[in-house]
Amino acid sequence: MKVSEVITNAYQALRQNTRRSLLTMIGIIIGISSVITILSLGRGFEIYTVKNLTTSNDKQVSVDIMFNPTDLTQFANSKMSYFSDVDLNFVRQVEGVKKVENVKQSDNLLSIDLNVRNKKITKSLGFSNFGVDKIEFGRQFRSEENNGHQKVVLISKDTAKDINQDLTKVIGTGIDIKGELYQVVGIYMGGAEGLFDTTPDIKVSQKTYQYYENNRDRPMQIKVIVTKDFKPSNVAKNVIKKLNNMGSSRNFGKYETFDMSALTDGIGKVLKMLTFFISSIAGISLFIAGVGVMNMMYTSVSERTKEIGVRRSVGARRRDIRNQFLAEGLMLTVSAGIIGYILGYLIALIISLMLPFRVSPDFFTISLTIIVTLVIGLVFSITPANMASKKDLVEILR
């Protein structure tokens, strides 16, 4: 029997029981639409989150390369540059680098290492806006401390707990910041309080920091703008490799980068796994709908025993009978899957209008819909179809 004839006969058979077919399809439509809605929203949120973490204000993906000198006094007492113009030219030669620029100290957070309880911890260092920080213990900076370049510092509550669980005992203690001892005068909220909180762990006066670092015109950090379609982590590795081989300061320290892509990859995986987990729960309804398809097919086989006998008597083979009922099951589930996909995407689109991100159809959800509906159609129709093909012609006509 030709494929076109099988499809035509399957369509006619389903139309003869329109109400039962529609009721069976409803279960699949609900299941598919639920999964597609969750997947679309989850994927949209994943892209939105990762994009915000990896792009700057001008929507360009960038990585920061820092230089960590082994001897700070050598740079403080000389006019050596951390990154020379020659170094920047070397970086521009790396594949995937679109643009390179120096980073001013006020533009970005710095990463520093602290020795706390015989353990090295990495914290972010930023500059304080006077009077803005909400102080929980201690006090704010004083103007005379800023003008006099006094080495005082504010730290986050989370950083203070790393030093001592009794926060009152942290006030007045000293912490070493790149070879300079700063006194803790205040503890503020922030730092590691939230997943996407960019508040620095430690805040100093920019005027004081630059006075002791002596690097106002010698940035310790450069920003590398990554060309589209290049992976930021790979570009960063190649830039560091180039600088370690040819950088002007390679013998006086090491070049490092904070791999934001590793963080975003981890966050993306967590969000993806969470989306799949919730989708799998919603997908339970698909199993129930599949049982409904099987029940309908068994009923159809029982009701059409005479039809099977007549077709067998005029030359239809067992394979033709089996293919006929398989085609009916597949047509039922695939049609319901397409409707469920459209409905699920529309629901996700409407919901996303109230969210800061938008959803869009992607190859994964479309292919998932087709595969799931085909699997449901095959798995839950194969047994009834085999039962119909194995009916004995003599028993049918008796």
C-alpha positions as CSV (number, residue, x, y, z in Angstrom):
1,M,0.0,0.0,0.0
2,K,1.3,3.5,-0.9
3,V,2.2,5.9,1.8
4,S,-0.3,8.5,0.5
5,E,-3.1,5.9,0.8
6,V,-2.1,5.0,4.3
7,I,-2.2,8.7,5.3
8,T,-5.5,9.2,3.6
9,N,-7.1,6.2,5.3
10,A,-5.7,7.2,8.7
11,Y,-7.2,10.7,8.3
12,Q,-10.6,9.3,7.3
13,A,-10.6,6.8,10.2
14,L,-9.9,9.6,12.7
15,R,-12.6,11.8,11.2
16,Q,-15.2,9.0,11.8
17,N,-14.5,9.4,15.5
18,T,-13.9,13.1,15.6
19,R,-15.0,13.7,19.2
20,R,-13.0,10.8,20.6
21,S,-9.9,11.9,18.6
22,L,-10.2,15.5,19.9
23,L,-10.5,14.4,23.5
24,T,-7.5,12.2,23.2
25,M,-5.5,15.0,21.6
26,I,-6.3,17.4,24.4
27,G,-4.1,15.5,26.8
28,I,-1.1,15.7,24.5
29,I,-1.8,19.4,23.7
30,I,-1.8,20.2,27.4
31,G,1.4,18.2,28.1
32,I,3.3,19.6,25.1
33,S,2.2,23.2,25.7
34,S,3.2,23.0,29.3
35,V,6.7,21.8,28.5
36,I,7.2,24.3,25.7
37,T,6.0,27.2,27.9
38,I,8.5,26.2,30.6
39,L,11.4,25.6,28.2
40,S,10.8,28.8,26.3
41,L,10.7,30.9,29.5
42,G,13.6,29.1,31.0
43,R,15.7,29.4,27.9
44,G,14.8,33.1,27.6
45,F,15.8,33.7,31.3
46,E,19.0,31.8,30.8
47,I,20.1,33.9,27.8
48,Y,19.0,37.1,29.5
49,T,21.0,36.3,32.7
50,V,24.2,35.1,30.9
51,K,24.0,38.1,28.5
52,N,23.8,40.6,31.4
53,L,26.8,38.9,33.1
54,T,29.0,38.8,30.0
55,T,28.2,42.1,28.3
56,S,29.2,45.6,29.2
57,N,27.0,48.7,29.1
58,D,27.8,49.1,25.4
59,K,26.6,45.5,24.8
60,Q,30.1,44.3,24.0
61,V,31.5,41.1,25.4
62,S,34.8,41.7,27.2
63,V,37.4,40.1,29.5
64,D,39.7,41.9,31.9
65,I,43.4,41.1,32.0
66,M,45.3,42.0,35.2
67,F,48.9,42.2,36.1
68,N,50.0,41.0,39.6
69,P,53.5,42.2,40.4
70,T,55.7,40.0,42.7
71,D,57.4,43.1,44.1
72,L,55.2,46.2,44.5
73,T,58.0,48.4,45.7
74,Q,59.9,47.9,42.4
75,F,57.0,49.4,40.5
76,A,56.3,52.0,43.2
77,N,59.8,53.4,43.1
78,S,60.2,53.4,39.4
79,K,58.4,54.5,36.3
80,M,57.9,51.0,35.0
81,S,54.5,50.4,33.3
82,Y,52.4,47.4,34.0
83,F,51.1,47.4,30.5
84,S,53.1,49.2,27.8
85,D,51.9,50.3,24.4
86,V,53.9,47.4,22.9
87,D,52.0,45.0,25.2
88,L,48.7,46.4,23.9
89,N,49.9,45.8,20.3
90,F,50.8,42.2,21.2
91,V,47.2,41.7,22.5
92,R,45.6,43.2,19.4
93,Q,47.4,40.5,17.4
94,V,45.6,37.7,19.2
95,E,42.8,36.1,17.2
96,G,39.3,37.1,18.5
97,V,40.5,40.5,19.9
98,K,38.4,43.3,18.6
99,K,39.7,46.1,20.7
100,V,42.0,46.7,23.7
101,E,41.9,49.6,26.2
102,N,43.3,50.5,29.6
103,V,41.0,50.3,32.5
104,K,40.9,53.2,35.0
105,Q,40.9,52.3,38.6
106,S,37.5,53.9,39.1
107,D,35.9,51.9,36.3
108,N,36.3,48.3,37.6
109,L,36.6,46.2,40.6
110,L,40.1,44.9,41.4
111,S,40.8,41.4,42.7
112,I,43.1,41.1,45.7
113,D,44.3,38.2,47.9
114,L,44.0,38.5,51.7
115,N,45.6,36.2,54.3
116,V,43.0,35.4,56.9
117,R,43.5,32.7,59.5
118,N,46.5,31.3,57.6
119,K,44.3,30.9,54.6
120,K,44.4,33.0,51.4
121,I,41.0,34.3,50.2
122,T,40.2,36.4,47.1
123,K,38.1,39.5,47.5
124,S,37.1,42.4,45.2
125,L,38.4,45.9,45.9
126,G,36.5,49.0,44.9
127,F,36.3,52.7,45.8
128,S,33.9,54.3,48.2
129,N,31.4,57.0,47.5
130,F,31.4,59.0,50.6
131,G,28.2,58.9,52.6
132,V,26.5,56.3,50.4
133,D,27.4,53.0,52.1
134,K,25.0,51.8,54.8
135,I,27.3,51.2,57.8
136,E,26.3,48.5,60.3
137,F,29.3,48.7,62.6
138,G,31.9,51.5,62.9
139,R,31.8,54.6,60.8
140,Q,32.2,56.2,57.4
141,F,35.4,57.7,56.0
142,R,36.2,61.2,57.2
143,S,37.2,64.0,54.8
144,E,40.5,64.6,56.6
145,E,41.4,60.9,56.2
146,N,40.8,61.2,52.4
147,N,42.7,64.4,52.1
148,G,45.5,63.2,54.3
149,H,45.8,59.8,52.5
150,Q,45.2,57.9,55.7
151,K,45.1,54.1,55.2
152,V,41.6,53.3,56.4
153,V,39.1,50.9,54.8
154,L,35.5,49.7,54.8
155,I,34.7,46.0,54.4
156,S,31.5,44.1,53.7
157,K,29.7,42.1,56.4
158,D,30.6,38.9,54.7
159,T,34.3,39.8,54.6
160,A,34.2,40.7,58.2
161,K,32.8,37.3,59.1
162,D,35.8,35.7,57.3
163,I,38.1,37.6,59.7
164,N,36.1,37.2,62.9
165,Q,32.5,36.0,63.6
166,D,32.3,38.7,66.3
167,L,32.0,41.7,64.0
168,T,32.6,44.2,66.8
169,K,36.2,42.9,67.2
170,V,36.9,43.5,63.5
171,I,36.7,47.3,63.8
172,G,40.2,48.6,64.4
173,T,42.0,45.6,63.0
174,G,44.4,45.9,60.0
175,I,44.3,44.1,56.6
176,D,47.1,44.0,54.1
177,I,46.2,45.4,50.7
178,K,49.0,44.9,48.2
179,G,51.7,45.5,50.8
180,E,50.0,48.4,52.6
181,L,48.3,47.9,56.0
182,Y,44.9,49.5,56.1
183,Q,42.8,49.9,59.3
184,V,39.1,48.7,59.2
185,V,36.9,51.6,60.4
186,G,33.5,50.4,59.2
187,I,31.4,47.4,58.1
188,Y,28.7,47.7,55.5
189,M,26.1,45.5,53.9
190,G,26.9,44.0,50.5
191,G,29.6,42.0,48.9
192,A,28.4,38.4,48.7
193,E,24.9,39.1,49.9
194,G,23.3,38.2,46.5
195,L,24.2,36.1,43.5
196,F,24.4,39.0,41.1
197,D,25.6,41.6,43.7
198,T,28.5,43.6,42.2
199,T,29.2,45.5,45.4
200,P,32.9,45.2,46.2
201,D,34.0,43.3,49.3
202,I,36.4,46.0,50.3
203,K,36.2,49.8,49.8
204,V,39.0,52.3,50.1
205,S,39.4,55.9,49.2
206,Q,40.4,56.2,45.6
207,K,42.6,59.1,46.3
208,T,44.5,57.2,49.1
209,Y,44.8,54.0,47.0
210,Q,46.3,55.8,44.0
211,Y,48.7,57.8,46.2
212,Y,50.2,54.6,47.6
213,E,50.0,52.5,44.5
214,N,51.5,55.4,42.4
215,N,49.8,54.1,39.3
216,R,47.4,56.9,38.3
217,D,48.9,56.8,34.8
218,R,49.9,53.2,34.9
219,P,46.8,51.0,34.9
220,M,47.2,47.5,36.3
221,Q,44.4,46.2,34.2
222,I,43.3,46.2,30.5
223,K,39.9,45.4,28.9
224,V,39.9,43.2,25.9
225,I,36.8,43.5,23.7
226,V,36.0,40.1,22.2
227,T,35.0,39.7,18.5
228,K,31.5,38.2,18.0
229,D,31.4,34.4,17.8
230,F,34.6,33.9,19.7
231,K,34.5,32.3,23.2
232,P,35.7,34.9,25.8
233,S,37.6,32.3,27.9
234,N,39.6,31.1,24.9
235,V,40.5,34.6,23.9
236,A,41.6,35.4,27.5
237,K,43.8,32.3,27.6
238,N,45.5,33.2,24.3
239,V,46.0,36.8,25.5
240,I,47.7,35.7,28.7
241,K,49.8,33.2,26.9
242,K,51.0,35.9,24.5
243,L,51.8,38.3,27.4
244,N,53.6,35.6,29.4
245,N,55.8,35.0,26.4
246,M,56.3,38.6,25.2
247,G,54.9,41.0,27.8
248,S,57.3,43.8,29.0
249,S,56.6,43.0,32.7
250,R,56.5,39.2,32.4
251,N,59.6,38.8,34.5
252,F,58.3,40.9,37.4
253,G,54.9,39.2,38.0
254,K,52.1,37.3,36.3
255,Y,49.2,38.1,34.1
256,E,45.8,36.9,35.3
257,T,42.1,37.1,34.4
258,F,38.8,36.5,36.1
259,D,37.1,33.9,34.0
260,M,33.6,35.3,33.9
261,S,32.7,32.8,31.2
262,A,33.3,29.9,33.7
263,L,30.9,31.6,36.1
264,T,28.3,32.2,33.4
265,D,28.7,28.7,32.1
266,G,28.0,27.3,35.5
267,I,25.0,29.6,36.0
268,G,23.7,28.7,32.6
269,K,24.0,24.9,33.4
270,V,22.2,25.4,36.7
271,L,19.3,27.3,35.0
272,K,19.2,24.8,32.2
273,M,19.0,21.8,34.6
274,L,16.3,23.6,36.7
275,T,14.3,24.2,33.5
276,F,14.6,20.6,32.4
277,F,13.6,19.3,35.9
278,I,10.5,21.4,36.0
279,S,9.7,20.4,32.4
280,S,10.1,16.7,33.3
281,I,7.5,17.2,36.0
282,A,5.1,18.8,33.5
283,G,6.0,16.0,31.0
284,I,4.3,13.5,33.3
285,S,1.0,14.6,31.7
286,L,2.5,13.4,28.4
287,F,2.8,9.9,29.7
288,I,-0.8,10.0,30.9
289,A,-1.9,11.3,27.5
290,G,0.1,8.5,25.8
291,V,-1.9,5.9,27.9
292,G,-5.1,7.7,26.5
293,V,-3.8,7.2,23.0
294,M,-3.2,3.5,23.6
295,N,-6.7,3.1,25.1
296,M,-8.2,4.8,22.1
297,M,-6.2,2.6,19.7
298,Y,-7.3,-0.6,21.5
299,T,-10.9,0.6,21.3
300,S,-10.5,1.4,17.6
301,V,-9.1,-2.1,16.9
302,S,-12.0,-3.8,18.7
303,E,-14.6,-1.7,17.0
304,R,-13.1,-2.3,13.5
305,T,-12.6,-6.0,13.6
306,K,-15.0,-6.5,10.6
307,E,-13.1,-3.8,8.6
308,I,-9.8,-5.6,9.3
309,G,-11.4,-8.9,8.1
310,V,-12.7,-7.4,4.9
311,R,-9.4,-5.7,4.1
312,R,-7.5,-9.0,4.8
313,S,-9.9,-10.9,2.6
314,V,-9.3,-8.6,-0.4
315,G,-5.5,-9.0,-0.2
316,A,-4.3,-6.6,2.6
317,R,-1.2,-8.0,4.3
318,R,-0.5,-8.0,8.1
319,R,2.1,-5.3,7.5
320,D,-0.5,-3.1,5.8
321,I,-2.9,-3.4,8.8
322,R,-0.2,-2.6,11.3
323,N,1.0,0.4,9.3
324,Q,-2.6,1.7,9.0
325,F,-3.1,1.8,12.8
326,L,0.5,3.2,13.4
327,A,-0.3,6.0,10.9
328,E,-3.5,6.8,12.8
329,G,-1.6,7.0,16.2
330,L,1.2,9.1,14.7
331,M,-1.2,11.5,12.9
332,L,-3.1,12.0,16.2
333,T,0.0,12.7,18.3
334,V,2.0,14.8,15.8
335,S,-1.1,17.0,15.1
336,A,-1.6,17.4,18.8
337,G,2.1,18.2,19.3
338,I,2.1,20.9,16.6
339,I,-1.0,22.5,18.2
340,G,0.6,22.2,21.7
341,Y,3.8,23.8,20.5
342,I,2.0,26.8,19.0
343,L,-0.1,27.2,22.1
344,G,2.8,26.8,24.5
345,Y,4.9,29.3,22.6
346,L,2.1,31.8,22.5
347,I,1.6,31.5,26.3
348,A,5.3,32.0,26.9
349,L,5.3,35.0,24.6
350,I,2.4,36.6,26.4
351,I,4.0,35.9,29.8
352,S,7.4,37.3,28.6
353,L,5.7,40.7,27.8
354,M,5.5,41.2,31.5
355,L,9.2,40.2,32.0
356,P,12.5,41.9,31.1
357,F,13.3,39.3,28.5
358,R,11.6,37.9,25.4
359,V,11.3,34.4,24.1
360,S,11.8,33.2,20.6
361,P,11.3,29.9,18.9
362,D,14.5,27.8,18.6
363,F,15.5,24.6,16.9
364,F,15.8,22.7,20.2
365,T,12.1,23.1,21.3
366,I,10.8,22.5,17.7
367,S,12.9,19.3,17.4
368,L,11.9,18.2,20.9
369,T,8.2,18.6,20.1
370,I,8.6,16.5,16.9
371,I,10.6,13.8,18.6
372,V,8.4,13.5,21.7
373,T,5.2,13.3,19.7
374,L,6.7,10.7,17.4
375,V,7.9,8.6,20.3
376,I,4.5,8.8,22.0
377,G,2.8,7.9,18.8
378,L,5.1,4.9,18.2
379,V,5.3,3.6,21.8
380,F,1.6,3.8,22.6
381,S,0.4,2.7,19.1
382,I,2.7,-0.2,18.3
383,T,1.0,-2.8,20.6
384,P,-2.6,-2.1,19.4
385,A,-1.3,-2.0,15.8
386,N,0.4,-5.4,16.2
387,M,-2.7,-6.8,17.8
388,A,-4.8,-5.7,14.8
389,S,-2.3,-7.2,12.3
390,K,-2.3,-10.6,14.1
391,K,-6.0,-11.1,14.1
392,D,-6.8,-14.4,12.5
393,L,-8.9,-14.0,9.3
394,V,-10.9,-17.2,9.9
395,E,-11.8,-16.2,13.4
396,I,-12.9,-12.7,12.1
397,L,-15.1,-14.1,9.4
398,R,-16.6,-16.9,11.5
